[in-house]
Amino acid sequence: MTARECTAYILARKDHSSSDLYKKLLNKGFEEDEVLGAVEWAMTNGYIDDERFAKYLADAQAAKGYGPRRVRQALSQHGIDRDTIDETVETDDDDIKETIDRLLNKLNTGR
């Protein structure tokens, strides 16, 4: 199996950041140049997109009731660059506040 084929298999199951995909492919024993080529191929063809992944992960974290600091930490752990983190968390601040309000309301009403 080539790194590209493995990339397709990995991404068919779950979305990943480019950093996560890079690490997974290296851990599977592929050479670094082949891994870089596979990641570039996936990015060029729109199979991975760090901004899309960041938005998805931030939304998932906010839905769990996590605040901006925890969202930033999760994004950083997945290798998302600081500019993308700043853009994602900045645009999601209102969504996070709405989620917190909704969760607090559930706690207060018991539903």
C-alpha positions in Angstrom: 0.0 0.0 0.0 1.3 3.4 -0.9 1.2 6.5 1.4 -1.5 8.0 -0.9 -3.6 4.8 -0.7 -3.2 4.8 3.1 -4.2 8.5 3.2 -7.4 7.7 1.3 -8.2 4.9 3.7 -7.5 7.0 6.8 -9.5 10.0 5.5 -12.5 7.8 4.5 -13.0 7.0 8.1 -12.5 10.3 9.8 -11.4 13.9 9.0 -7.9 14.8 10.2 -5.6 17.8 10.3 -2.6 17.8 8.0 -0.4 17.4 11.1 -2.3 14.4 12.4 -2.3 12.8 9.0 1.5 13.4 8.7 2.1 11.8 12.0 -0.1 8.8 11.3 1.6 8.1 8.0 5.1 8.3 9.6 4.0 6.0 12.3 2.9 3.5 9.7 6.4 3.4 8.4 6.3 5.5 5.3 9.3 7.6 4.3 9.1 11.3 5.0 9.2 12.4 1.4 6.4 10.0 0.5 4.4 11.2 3.5 4.9 14.9 2.5 3.7 14.0 -1.0 0.6 12.3 0.3 -0.3 15.1 2.6 0.2 17.7 -0.2 -1.9 15.5 -2.5 -4.7 15.4 0.1 -4.6 19.2 0.6 -4.5 20.0 -3.1 -7.5 17.8 -3.8 -9.5 19.1 -0.8 -9.4 15.9 1.2 -7.9 17.7 4.1 -8.3 21.3 5.1 -7.0 22.5 8.4 -9.5 25.4 8.5 -12.4 23.1 8.0 -11.0 20.7 10.5 -10.5 23.5 13.0 -14.1 24.7 12.6 -15.4 21.1 13.1 -13.3 20.5 16.2 -14.1 23.9 17.7 -17.8 23.3 17.2 -17.6 19.8 18.7 -15.7 21.2 21.7 -18.2 24.0 22.2 -21.1 21.6 22.0 -19.5 19.8 24.9 -19.5 23.1 26.8 -15.8 23.8 26.6 -14.6 27.4 26.7 -12.2 29.2 24.4 -9.1 28.1 26.3 -10.0 24.4 26.0 -10.9 24.8 22.3 -7.5 26.5 21.7 -5.7 23.7 23.5 -7.5 21.0 21.5 -6.8 22.8 18.2 -3.1 23.2 19.1 -2.9 19.5 20.0 -4.0 18.6 16.5 -1.2 20.8 15.0 -3.4 23.7 13.9 -1.4 26.9 13.4 -1.9 29.9 15.7 -3.5 32.1 13.0 -6.1 29.5 12.2 -6.7 28.9 15.9 -7.2 32.7 16.4 -9.6 33.0 13.5 -11.6 29.9 14.5 -11.9 30.7 18.2 -12.6 34.4 17.5 -15.5 33.6 15.2 -16.8 30.9 17.5 -16.8 33.1 20.7 -20.5 33.9 20.2 -21.3 30.2 19.5 -19.5 29.2 22.6 -21.3 31.8 24.7 -24.6 30.5 23.3 -23.7 27.0 24.2 -22.7 27.9 27.7 -26.0 29.8 28.2 -27.9 26.8 26.9 -26.1 24.4 29.2 -26.6 26.7 32.2 -30.2 27.0 31.3 -30.5 23.2 31.3 -28.9 23.0 34.7 -31.2 25.6 36.1 -34.4 24.1 34.7 -33.4 20.5 35.2 -34.0 19.6 31.5 
